[in-house]
Amino acid sequence: MSIPKWNVDLTQAKQQNLRITRTNEGTITVDDLKIAQFIHTILNNENVRNVIDTLTTKLVLILGRFTTCAPDCSRTSCGPRKARRAN
């Protein structure tokens, strides 16, 4: 059972073993009400799950290709070449 609450003051509240699953499901517990709300939403809302999955997939693709060297680079170290002095 649950009841909706807004603007709850939890400064002195004991937040331990908050169960976020139904009794006929596997038990998932957390120790923070905000985390419990977030995990419950992810587990029970397919749209939120899809958005998070898409974001993490795209983020990995964006962040996974930061090199200063071309893929066919044959130099031992990538990056800008240092200017050589003429003798």
N, C-alpha and C positions, 0 to 999 in steps of 0.2 A: 504494500500500500504506500501511496505517496500523497503529499499535499503540496500545492504550489506556494512558495514563499518568495517575497521580494524584499530587498534591503534588510537582510537578516544580519544582526550583529553577532559575530562568532568569536569575539576576542577571547573570551574565557571558556569557550565550548570545548569539550573533549571530542575530538574527531578521530576515532579509531575503529577499524574494522567495519566501515560503512559498506554494506552489501549492495551491489548494484545489479544483481541478477535475480530472476524469479526463483522461487523455491524448487521448481522442477528442472532448473538448469544448473550447469556447473557454477560453483561459487566463485565470484570475483569480488574482492574487497579492497578498499583503498582507505587512506587515512586523512583525506581532505575532501570537503564537500564540493569544492569547485572542480577538482579532478574527477570526483564521482559523477557530477553532472556531465562533464566533457566525455568521459568514457562511455557513459550510458547513451549519450546522443550518438556517438560513433557506432556503437553496437546496434542501436535500434532505428537509425535513420539512414536508409540506403543513399539518399542524395548527399548527405554529409560525408559518408564513406567514399562515394565516388569523387567528390570534390577534393578531399584529402589525398586520395590515391592519385588523381590527376596532377595535383600540385607537386607532390613528392616525385612523381615520375618526370615531370617537366623540369623541376629544380635540379634533379640529378643530371639531366641532359644538358642544362645550361651550365652548371658548375663543373661538369666533368671534362670540359675541353679548354682549359686555360693553359696553353703553351705558347711560347714565343717562337717556336721552331716549326717549320713545315713538316708534314708527316714523312716526307722522303729525305729529311735532313741526314746527311752523312757525317756531319761534324760530331765530335765527341761531347761537346757541350752546346746547348741551345742558347739563344739569346743574341743580342747585337754583337757584331764583331768589333774588336778594338782596332783602331787605326794603327797602321804600322808606320814607323818612321823610315824615310828613305835614307840610305847610307850615302 
